[in-house]
Amino acid sequence: MNHPAPPPTAPAQAEAFLAAAAALLGPRGLTSDPERMDAWLTDWRGRYTGRALALASPASTAEVAALVKLCGEHGVPIVPQGGNSGMAGGATPDASGSAIILSLRRMAAIRSLDAAAGQVVCEAGVVLQTLHEAAEAAQMRFPLTLGGKGSATIGGLISTNAGGTQVLRHGTMRAQVLGLEAVLADGSVLDLMTPLKKDNRGFDLKQLLIGSEGTLGIVTAACLRLLPATTGRATAWVGLNGIIEARTLLRQMERAMGDALEGFEVVPEHCLSAVLAHQPGARPPLDGRYAWNALIECVSPTQDSTALRDALEAALAAAFEDGLVADAVIAANDTQAEAFWALRDGISAAERALGPAMQHDISVPVEAMPEFILAATPQIEAAFPGTSVAAFGHLGDGNVHFHVLAPQGAVRGVWEESEGKAVSAQVYDLVTQWGGSISAEHGIGQMKVDALARLHDPAALAVMAAVKQALDPAGLLNPGKLLPLTPGA
Ligand SMILES: Cc1cc2nc3c(=O)[nH]c(=O)nc-3n(C[C@H](O)[C@H](O)[C@H](O)COP(=O)(O)OP(=O)(O)OC[C@H]3O[C@@H](n4cnc5c(N)ncnc54)[C@H](O)[C@@H]3O)c2cc1C
C-alpha cells in the first residue's frame, strides 16, 4: 500500500544537480535564494512549512520534461506547485530540503480560444481569474469558479479536481477537461490534447491524472470546455422550515428550473449570525431568522433575468405552499445577488474570528446529507463537550464543510493538535460509516494521508499504490502526498 521514500540527496549530488538545472533553465528559471523561495514554502492556510533545494520555474513543456528527467537522474524529489492556494498542504515540500519546488507559474499562456467550438487551450500556470476574463471577452464562460480564483492555476485545479459553487450543474474539473498534456516521471510527454468526444482506446489516462495531486505526472497544459456567456441571472435567499426540507426544495428546484439551476448552498442561522457580526456592512436578507437558509443561483444563456426571476418566484411560491419555505427574497439586481453570496463566502473568515476550528471538507450521498448532519452534529458535540458544529455549503453536491469549533477559551495552535485531531478522526469515522468521502473537494495532500490510509477501501488503496509504482517507481513525484511513504524503503 505504501510507496518508497526517495533516498536523501547527498550535498555533492545536490551541487551537481543544481549546476545542471541552472544550465537548463537559466537565471529566471531556477533559484535557491532563501528569500525568493520563502513565500512558496508555506501552504495557504499556514499549517505546513517546508524547505526546498531550489525553486524551478520552467518556461515550456520541453523544459519541464528535461528538468524532470534530470531530477530522475539525480534522485531529486519534485513538488509541483501552481498558485499554492491548495487546502491540504499538497504543494508544500517536507522539512528535509532535498526536494525542488517545480512551479508552473511561468507557463501562463492561453494557447488558443475557439468560441465556436467551445474550447480553450491553456498552459498549466494560467490563473483561473485570467481564464474567466479571456472567456468573457469572447462572450463565453468557463463554468467553474471558487474563492481562490485569483491565485489557483489550471494545473492545480486539475491536479486537485477542484469543485466550487457550480458543480451542481456543470460538474467538477473532471467534467471540464477535454484534453491534457503532462510530463511523466521519466521525462516523457503524454500528449492527450486532442479533444475527442468519443475515444475508446482503453484506459482514460487524462482522468487518471486529474485529481492525482502531482503524484503521477506534471500537468503542463489542458484543453478545457467553454460555454456561452449567460444572459440572465436569478439569485434567491430562502428561509427554510428545516434541513430535511432543504433536500425536498432542491429536488423541486431541479424540476422547476431545469438546467438553469446552478447552485444550491445551505447556511445555518449561527453561521449567518457570525457573518453579520463580523462583516462590515452585512445585512440579513430576510426580516425573520431561520435555523436553515438556502442560497439558490439560477443562470441562463437564453432567458433574460426578468424571465428567470419570474420562474424562480413561481417555484418558490409552490415550495411555500408545500411547507418547505418560510420566507424568501429574490435579488433585484447583481449587486444584491453578490451581497447574498458575500454572506455565504464570509462564513470561513467570520468563523476564524470566533476561535480555533477543525475544518472537514466531506461528502455523503446527496440524499443522505440532511440526516447525516442531524445525526453527526449531536454525536460530535456530545463526544467533545463545548464544541459546536457548523455544517454549511454545497448541499446540492452532497458536500458540506463540516466545521467543528473549539470550546470557548481553547488556544489556537494548541487545541487543533490535541483534541482537534480526535475530533477529525471521529468526523472521518462517521463520514465513512455513512458511505461518504473524507475529501470532497480539497484533495488529500499531506493533511489527510493517514486518514485515507486508515479509512479508504483496502482494494482501492492497493490499486492506487500499484498505479503509483508503475508510473513513478522511484517515488520522486510529490512524495508523502496522497499516498503514505515507506520510510527508508
Ligand atoms: C479562498 C479559497 C477558496 C476555495 N474554495 C474552493 C472550493 O469551493 N472548491 C474547491 O474544490 N476548492 C476550493 N479551494 C481550493 C482550490 O481547489 C485550490 O486552491 C486549487 O485547486 C489549487 O490550485 P493551485 O494552482 O493553487 O495549486 P497548488 O496549491 O499549488 O497545488 C495543489 C496540488 O496540486 C499539485 N499541482 C499543482 N500544479 C500542478 C501541476 N501543474 N501538475 C501536477 N500537480 C500540480 C500540487 O503539487 C498540490 O498537490 C479554495 C481555495 C481558496 C484559497
The ligand as a Tripos MOL2 file, in Angstrom:
@<TRIPOS>MOLECULE
LIG
   53    58     1     0     0
SMALL
NO_CHARGES

@<TRIPOS>ATOM
      1 C1        -10.2760   31.1070   -0.7790 C.3       1 LIG1
      2 C2        -10.2830   29.7290   -1.3630 C.ar      1 LIG1
      3 C3        -11.4940   29.1200   -1.6490 C.ar      1 LIG1
      4 C4        -11.5090   27.8340   -2.2060 C.ar      1 LIG1
      5 N1        -12.7110   27.2620   -2.4750 N.ar      1 LIG1
      6 C5        -12.7430   26.0390   -3.0480 C.ar      1 LIG1
      7 C6        -13.9710   25.4460   -3.4140 C.ar      1 LIG1
      8 O1        -15.0530   25.9870   -3.2110 O.2       1 LIG1
      9 N2        -13.9210   24.2380   -4.0210 N.ar      1 LIG1
     10 C7        -12.7220   23.5830   -4.2700 C.ar      1 LIG1
     11 O2        -12.7340   22.4900   -4.8340 O.2       1 LIG1
     12 N3        -11.5630   24.1240   -3.9130 N.ar      1 LIG1
     13 C8        -11.5420   25.3210   -3.3160 C.ar      1 LIG1
     14 N4        -10.3400   25.8780   -2.9910 N.ar      1 LIG1
     15 C9         -9.1190   25.0930   -3.2220 C.3       1 LIG1
     16 C10        -8.7270   25.1130   -4.6820 C.3       1 LIG1
     17 O3         -9.2570   23.9570   -5.2790 O.3       1 LIG1
     18 C11        -7.2540   25.0660   -4.8060 C.3       1 LIG1
     19 O4         -6.8440   26.2850   -4.3000 O.3       1 LIG1
     20 C12        -6.7520   24.9210   -6.2280 C.3       1 LIG1
     21 O5         -7.2860   23.8020   -6.8460 O.3       1 LIG1
     22 C13        -5.2720   24.7610   -6.1700 C.3       1 LIG1
     23 O6         -4.7130   25.4360   -7.2710 O.3       1 LIG1
     24 P1         -3.1980   25.9350   -7.1690 P.3       1 LIG1
     25 O7         -2.7940   26.2980   -8.5280 O.co2     1 LIG1
     26 O8         -3.0640   26.9610   -6.1160 O.co2     1 LIG1
     27 O9         -2.4750   24.5970   -6.7340 O.3       1 LIG1
     28 P2         -1.3970   24.3740   -5.5970 P.3       1 LIG1
     29 O10        -1.9500   24.7380   -4.2720 O.co2     1 LIG1
     30 O11        -0.1250   24.9890   -5.9790 O.co2     1 LIG1
     31 O12        -1.2650   22.7770   -5.6690 O.3       1 LIG1
     32 C14        -2.3180   21.9520   -5.2830 C.3       1 LIG1
     33 C15        -1.9170   20.4830   -5.5560 C.3       1 LIG1
     34 O13        -1.8040   20.2650   -6.9560 O.3       1 LIG1
     35 C16        -0.4600   19.9170   -7.3040 C.3       1 LIG1
     36 N5         -0.1670   20.6550   -8.5340 N.ar      1 LIG1
     37 C17        -0.2600   22.0000   -8.7440 C.ar      1 LIG1
     38 N6          0.0010   22.2740  -10.0340 N.ar      1 LIG1
     39 C18         0.2740   21.1040  -10.6350 C.ar      1 LIG1
     40 C19         0.6110   20.7290  -11.9630 C.ar      1 LIG1
     41 N7          0.7150   21.6220  -12.9330 N.pl3     1 LIG1
     42 N8          0.8250   19.4090  -12.2330 N.ar      1 LIG1
     43 C20         0.7280   18.4740  -11.2600 C.ar      1 LIG1
     44 N9          0.4130   18.7760   -9.9950 N.ar      1 LIG1
     45 C21         0.1760   20.0670   -9.6830 C.ar      1 LIG1
     46 C22         0.3980   20.3150   -6.1210 C.3       1 LIG1
     47 O14         1.5530   19.5130   -6.0150 O.3       1 LIG1
     48 C23        -0.5790   20.0850   -4.9790 C.3       1 LIG1
     49 O15        -0.6040   18.7310   -4.6530 O.3       1 LIG1
     50 C24       -10.2930   27.1540   -2.4590 C.ar      1 LIG1
     51 C25        -9.0690   27.7770   -2.1910 C.ar      1 LIG1
     52 C26        -9.0610   29.0530   -1.6510 C.ar      1 LIG1
     53 C27        -7.7380   29.6790   -1.3640 C.3       1 LIG1
@<TRIPOS>BOND
     1     1     2 1
     2     2     3 ar
     3     2    52 ar
     4     3     4 ar
     5     4     5 ar
     6     4    50 ar
     7     5     6 ar
     8     6     7 ar
     9     6    13 1
    10     7     8 2
    11     7     9 ar
    12     9    10 ar
    13    10    11 2
    14    10    12 ar
    15    12    13 ar
    16    13    14 ar
    17    14    15 1
    18    14    50 ar
    19    15    16 1
    20    16    17 1
    21    16    18 1
    22    18    19 1
    23    18    20 1
    24    20    21 1
    25    20    22 1
    26    22    23 1
    27    23    24 1
    28    24    25 2
    29    24    26 1
    30    24    27 1
    31    27    28 1
    32    28    29 2
    33    28    30 1
    34    28    31 1
    35    31    32 1
    36    32    33 1
    37    33    34 1
    38    33    48 1
    39    34    35 1
    40    35    36 1
    41    35    46 1
    42    36    37 ar
    43    36    45 ar
    44    37    38 ar
    45    38    39 ar
    46    39    40 ar
    47    39    45 ar
    48    40    41 1
    49    40    42 ar
    50    42    43 ar
    51    43    44 ar
    52    44    45 ar
    53    46    47 1
    54    46    48 1
    55    48    49 1
    56    50    51 ar
    57    51    52 ar
    58    52    53 1
@<TRIPOS>SUBSTRUCTURE
     1 LIG1         1 GROUP 0 **** ****
